């Protein structure tokens, strides 16, 4: 167990399938739900809604509903959500630098596994 970091305090949202992708979609500014669906075309509306709610709960984004007809809802990264961009960029850079090594290791593992 990590001292000073209870299990519930870990950044579990960042490691799920959609959070990082949603953060990337909101990196350039606020977007409506339908504007998120286009780049995230493989996510179902239900799962997108659940992911957005969980991210809002965790303080990574804000949801602003406008009293209009039809209703308009906009999602935007908070400062906390934006603070994840730097480590995400570092992870992407690491992946770019080491992709060939990773692929070689996978190929070697598959070749040696019956």
C-alpha positions in Angstrom: 0.0 0.0 0.0 1.3 3.5 -0.8 1.8 5.7 2.2 -0.3 8.8 2.1 -2.4 7.8 -0.9 -5.5 5.9 -0.1 -6.9 3.7 -2.9 -9.9 5.9 -3.4 -7.7 9.0 -4.0 -5.9 7.5 -7.0 -6.4 9.0 -10.4 -8.5 6.1 -11.6 -10.5 8.2 -14.2 -7.4 8.9 -16.2 -6.7 5.2 -16.8 -10.1 4.3 -18.2 -10.8 3.9 -21.9 -12.4 7.3 -22.6 -11.2 10.0 -20.2 -7.9 10.8 -22.0 -9.7 10.9 -25.4 -12.4 13.2 -24.0 -9.7 15.5 -22.5 -8.0 15.7 -25.9 -11.3 16.6 -27.5 -11.8 19.4 -25.0 -8.2 20.6 -25.2 -8.9 23.4 -27.7 -12.0 24.7 -25.8 -15.6 23.9 -24.9 -17.7 21.6 -26.9 -21.3 20.4 -27.0 -22.2 16.8 -26.6 -22.8 16.3 -30.4 -19.4 17.9 -31.1 -17.8 15.3 -28.9 -19.6 12.4 -30.6 -18.0 13.1 -34.0 -14.4 12.5 -33.0 -15.4 9.8 -30.5 -17.6 8.0 -33.0 -17.0 4.6 -31.4 -18.4 5.5 -28.0 -22.1 5.0 -27.4 -24.1 8.0 -26.2 -24.8 6.2 -22.9 -21.1 5.6 -22.2 -20.2 9.1 -23.3 -22.8 10.5 -20.9 -21.5 8.3 -18.1 -17.9 9.3 -18.7 -18.8 13.0 -18.8 -20.7 12.7 -15.6 -17.8 10.9 -13.9 -15.3 13.5 -15.1 -17.6 16.3 -13.9 -17.9 14.5 -10.5 -14.1 14.3 -10.3 -13.7 18.0 -11.2 -12.0 17.4 -14.5 -14.7 19.3 -16.5 -17.7 21.5 -16.1 -21.1 21.0 -17.6 -23.0 24.2 -18.4 -26.7 23.9 -19.4 -28.3 26.9 -21.1 -32.0 27.5 -20.8 -32.8 27.5 -24.5 -35.0 25.6 -26.9 -33.6 23.2 -27.9 -31.5 22.8 -24.8 -27.8 23.5 -25.1 -25.2 21.9 -22.9 -21.5 22.7 -23.1 -18.6 20.8 -21.6 -15.3 22.4 -20.8 -12.1 21.3 -19.0 -11.4 22.8 -15.6 -7.9 23.8 -14.5 -7.7 20.4 -12.9 -8.6 18.7 -16.2 -6.1 20.9 -18.1 -3.4 19.9 -15.6 -3.5 16.4 -17.1 -2.4 17.6 -20.5 1.2 17.9 -19.6 1.6 14.3 -18.2 -0.5 13.0 -21.2 1.8 14.8 -23.6 4.8 13.2 -21.8 3.2 9.8 -22.1 2.6 10.4 -25.9 6.2 11.5 -26.3 7.5 8.4 -24.4 5.3 6.2 -26.7 6.7 7.8 -29.8 10.3 7.3 -28.7 9.8 3.7 -27.6 7.2 2.3 -30.0 9.7 0.3 -32.0 11.1 -1.3 -28.8 7.6 -2.1 -27.6 6.6 -3.7 -30.8 9.9 -5.7 -30.9 9.2 -7.0 -27.4 5.7 -8.0 -28.3 6.9 -9.8 -31.4 9.6 -11.6 -29.4 7.1 -12.6 -26.7 4.6 -14.0 -29.3 7.4 -15.9 -31.0 8.5 -17.5 -27.8 5.0 -18.3 -26.5 3.6 -21.7 -27.5 
